[in-house]
Amino acid sequence: MTTPRDLRLVVRAAIRTQGLTQAAFAAKAGVHRTRLLAWLAGRRGVSTETLGRLLAAAGVRSISVESLNSHTARADESGGK
């Protein structure tokens, strides 16, 4: 099962390998930089839609629906959007 931490690691790796700043990656994903930074730090969850944009910008082509639902359920429990 993919954990929220795994997803954050994927996005961090994509930022690095794409040679982008966090601000440039956030813009590519259509997400505000502060939301990206809070999510990467584990301080905030994101919606399924936002997570999809982050993963698409990272080049992730597929992920199980169960993983997304699990991630967003934990975000809902912690008050993340």
Secondary structure as UniProt FT lines:
FT   HELIX           4..17
FT   TURN            18..19
FT   HELIX           22..29
FT   HELIX           33..40
FT   TURN            41..42
FT   HELIX           48..57
FT   TURN            58..59
FT   HELIX           65..77
FT   TURN            78..79
//
